[in-house]
Amino acid sequence: MLILGRGGLGSAVAQTLRENGAELALLYPPFEASRRKKVLESFYGSATPNGVSTYECDITSESSVKQAFDEIIPCEAFPSILVNAAGYVSVQPQEKTSADEALRNILPNLLGPFITSNAFFHLYQSRASQRGGKAPPGRIVSIASQAAHVALDGHGAYCASKAGLIGLTRCMASEWGGKGITSNSVSPTVTWTALAAKAWADDAKRERHLAQIPTGRFSEPGEVAQAIEFLCRDASRMINGADIRIDGGFTISR
């Protein structure tokens, strides 16, 4: 079960899990409805790929999430994985950031995962109960950011929202680890998607940031997706409450 995020990262994660046998329920925001078929055809070669279902959902609305999960409930596949991949970022000086603009970061980056994770927990527990407690291990993986670990100029609201997401992940890990669900996060540096290419089109700006990454490059969507896929495997069952930094060492030198 995944959130279909803008910019390709969410789709890359979904594609990786599908290639490894997962059946997918993709949640996409209402404003992405016109792109749904194009994205599916781009990644799966069909607007109606086998093993992939899509649901329109505003993850910042508890009622919208409930409606989407109610539609997912009849699915035969056991809902054992949730990947929180949606996100939003805006860049401006802290003193020029309005409360409304801060909320545009906080709502999808922090409140959304809070709502979807709670909904997933209840769905998982309900299905597990129906199976007499015999259920596949539950996995929640949320995409945080290098911005959760260091102060980035002009990213005050974004840094706060992603740091909060890691705090939320740790609390879920503590409370739900004994109930069959592990919770972890990944923190990528700039991930080179089509959206990132536009945001970092300025050569001088891009080179300044790359100079601060010991490996000298940005991350690729597939690298982030592979880390998330590992956290969903049975082999990761003792990893709980962790954050994997996929940042080439950017945060160790800050």
N, C-alpha and C positions, 0 to 999 in steps of 0.2 A: 504494500500500500504506500503510495508516494504522493507528494505534492508536486505538481508539474510547474516548476519554476521558470521564470523568464531567463533568457540568455543562454540556455543550453545545458547548464550543469544538472538541473533536475532531470532533464531528458536523458543525459548521459548516464546518470545513476540508474534510471529506470531500464535503459537498454542493457546495461551490464547485468542487472539482476535477472532480466528476462532471458538473457543468453545463458544464465546459470540455472535456468529452470523455474524461476519464480513466476507465478501468475500475478498480474498487476492490476491494481485499482488506482488510477491516476486522478487526482483532484486538481482542477484548474480553476483560476478565478474567472468571474463573469467577463472581465474585460479581455480575456484571452480566448473567448468563445470562437471568434472568427479565425483564429490561428490553429484551432484544435486539429482539424483534418490535415492541414499542411504539416504540422509537427509530427503527427502519427505517420504520415506517408514518408516523411523525410527519414525517420528513425527506424520504421518497421516495414516500409514498402507497401503499406496499405492503410486506408482510413479506418478499417475494421480488423486489426490484426488479431490473430488467435491468442487467447490468454491475456488480453489487455482490455480493460473496461475503463471508461472515463466518466467523471462526475463533476458537474459544475458546482463550485463551493467557494464561499467567502470564509476563509479560515479564521478571520477576526470576529466572526459572528457565531455564537454558540448555537443558535437555532439553525443556521445554515449548515454547520458541521453535523449537527444531529440529523438533519434531513438527509445529508449525503451518506452518513453512516447507516441510516435506516435503509437506504437503497442498496448498500453494500451487504448488509446482513444476509440476504438470501443466497449469496454466492457460496458454492460448494467448497471452495478452497478455504483452508483454515487461515484466518488473518493473523499471521505471526510476526510481521515486520511492519514498522512504520518509519519512514524516512522523512524528516522535516526539511524540505529543500527550498521552500519559498523564502523570499527576502526582498528587501528594499534598502537603497542607500542614497543619501543626498549629501552634498558637500558644500559647506559654507562655514564661516567663522562661528564659534560658539555664541558670541554676543549678538549675532544676526539671525540666529535660529529661533523661529517662533515656536510656541507650544504646539501649534497645528503641524508644523513641519517635523518636530520631534516625534509626534505621534505617528506620522507616516512611516517612520523607522521602527518605532517601538511596537506598533500593533501587529504587523506581519512578522517581525523578527523575534518577538518574545511572546506576546499574547496569543498569536496564532498557534505556535507550538504547544503552549500551555493548554489551549482548548483541544487541539487535535490529539495530544498525548493522553489527556483525560478520557476522551471519547474512545481512543484505542484501548486503553486499560480496561474500560468497562466491557467493550466488545470482546476482548481477549478472554477476560474472566468468565463471561457468559458462555462463550464457546467451549472453554476448558471445562466448565461445570457440566455441560451437556455430554462431554466425553468422559465424565467421571474422573476428571483431573488429569487424564492422559492426553497431553497436548504438546505440540512442538514448542521449544523454548521461544519466548517472546523477545523481540529486539526493537529498541527505539534508537535511531541514530539521527542526530540533528546537525545541520551544517552551521557551524559558528563562523569564526573568522580570526585572522591574525589580529584584527581590531579588538578582539576580546582580551588581548594580552598586553597590548601596547597602546599608548596614546598617539593617534594619528591626527595631524592638523586638519581641522575642518570636518572632523568626523565625530563630534561629541555625542550626538544622539545615537549614531550607528554603533560607536564603541560601547556605549552604555547598554544598548539593546543586546548586543552579542555577548557581552560579559554577563548580562542577566540570563541569557540562554544557557551558558555554561553552569551558572548557579542553579538554574531550574533542573538541568540534566543531573547534577549531583544529588539533588533532593529526590528526584524520581528514582535514581539508582539506589539510594538508601532505603526508600519506602517500598519499592516494588521488586527489588532484587530477590527477596524471599517469596515473592508471589509469581515467580516464573518469567519475569521480564527484566532484562538488563537494559541500561540506558547509557549511551556514550555520545560523544560529539567529535567532529573533526574541524580543524581550524586551518583552512587554506590561506595562502597568500593570494595575490591577484591570480585568478584562474583565466586562462586565455580562451575566452569564448568570443563570439561575434560582438557581444555587448562590450566586453573588455577592450576589444580592438578599437572600438569607437572612443571609449573613455580614455584610452591611453594612446591616442593617435599622435599626440605631440611628442616628437622624438626626444627633445631635451627632458621633458617630464618623465618619460618612460625610462630613459637611461639613468636618470638620477635615482629612481626607485630600484632599478635592477642592480645598481652599484651597491645597494644596501643588503642584497640577498647573496649570501656566500656562494650559492650554487650558480648565481649569475643568470637566472631565468625565472619566468613565472611558471606556475603549475599548469598542467593540462587537465581538462575535464576527466579524461580516462584515469588519471592518477588518483584523483579524488574519489571517483566512482569505485576503483579497486579497493581503496582503503575502507570505504563504507561497506562494500560487499564482504570483506573479511570480517568486519564487526558483526555481520549478520550470520556468519557461519557458526556451526556447533563448536568449532575449534576455539572460538573466542568467548566461550561461556564464562570464563573467569575474569574477563575484562568488563568492568562495571564502574561507571562514574568517571571514566577516563576521557581525556581530550587528546586526540592525535593531531599534532601540528604538521601540516603539509605545506611548509613555508620556506623550504630550502635553507633554514637557519636564520631567517629574517628576525625573529623575535629574540634570539639568544644574544644578538649584538646590539640590542636597544636598551 
